[in-house]
Every structure is written in structure tokens, then in C-alpha cells.
Amino acid sequence: MVSLVGLQLNVMASTIFYDDVDSDGRFLPSMPVDHLIAELARWFGVSATDLPYVLPNIGNFIVPSQTPQPIGFIKAGRIT
């Protein structure tokens, strides 16, 4: 079964969607887009060892082999 973890999603929403704005009006993201894409890639079945091939910059943010779910808002599992 694959599902969203509601509590974690609610907690992460403020981090993901409400970024800081600097004094010049530019957005300063608090989370790299690579984290979001890595989470979706893992959900679609990309293995942790293949993440660097799909997302070449992911190694700048996490160690994919040590972080099974980069953010944790999608609970991975088998679809039955």
C-alpha cells in the first residue's frame, strides 16, 4: 500500500511552500527541488543507488544509499 503520511506532510508544507524572501524580493527556497523529485522517483521505483543517475546533483544534498526516503512525505510500500 502506498500512502501519504498526513502529519509529516502538514509539518513539511510550511518548509516546502512558504519560502523566505530576501530584501530584494527574491525567493530563497528552504528545500532543494532535487529532494522533491527524489521522493517521487523513489515512489515510482527508482532505487536509492540509481538516484544519482536520475538526479546528478542529489549527492550535494543527501547520501541516497543512506536516505531511503529523502523527505519522508510519501510512505513507500508495495501496491497490492
C-alpha positions in Angstrom: 0.0 0.0 0.0 1.3 3.5 -0.9 0.0 6.4 1.0 0.8 9.9 2.1 1.9 10.4 5.7 -0.5 13.3 6.7 1.2 14.6 9.8 4.6 14.8 8.1 3.1 16.4 5.0 1.4 19.1 7.2 4.6 19.8 9.0 6.7 19.9 5.8 4.2 22.1 4.0 5.4 25.2 5.8 9.0 24.3 4.9 8.3 23.4 1.2 5.8 26.0 0.2 6.5 29.1 2.3 10.0 30.1 1.3 11.8 33.1 2.7 12.1 36.2 0.6 15.2 38.3 0.8 15.2 42.1 0.9 15.2 42.4 -2.9 12.1 40.3 -3.2 13.8 37.1 -4.4 12.7 33.8 -3.1 15.2 31.8 -1.1 14.0 28.2 -1.2 14.4 26.2 2.0 14.4 22.9 0.3 16.1 21.8 -3.0 13.8 20.7 -5.8 16.0 17.6 -6.0 14.6 16.4 -2.7 11.0 16.6 -4.0 12.0 14.9 -7.3 14.0 12.2 -5.4 11.0 11.4 -3.3 8.8 11.0 -6.3 11.5 9.0 -8.1 11.7 6.6 -5.1 7.9 6.2 -5.1 8.0 5.4 -8.9 10.5 2.6 -8.2 13.9 4.2 -8.7 16.3 2.5 -6.4 18.4 4.6 -3.9 21.6 3.5 -5.8 20.2 4.8 -9.1 19.1 8.2 -7.8 22.5 9.8 -8.7 21.9 8.7 -12.3 18.4 10.2 -12.4 19.4 13.3 -10.3 23.1 14.1 -10.8 23.0 16.8 -8.1 21.3 14.8 -5.4 24.7 13.9 -3.9 25.1 17.6 -3.0 22.2 17.3 -0.5 21.9 13.7 0.7 23.6 10.4 0.5 21.0 8.4 -1.4 22.1 5.0 -0.2 21.7 6.1 3.4 18.5 8.0 3.0 15.7 5.7 1.7 13.1 8.5 1.6 14.7 11.9 1.1 11.9 13.9 2.6 9.5 11.3 4.0 6.2 12.7 3.0 5.4 9.7 0.8 5.3 6.3 2.6 6.9 3.8 0.3 5.5 0.3 0.0 4.1 -2.3 -2.3 0.9 -1.7 -4.2 -1.3 -4.7 -3.7 
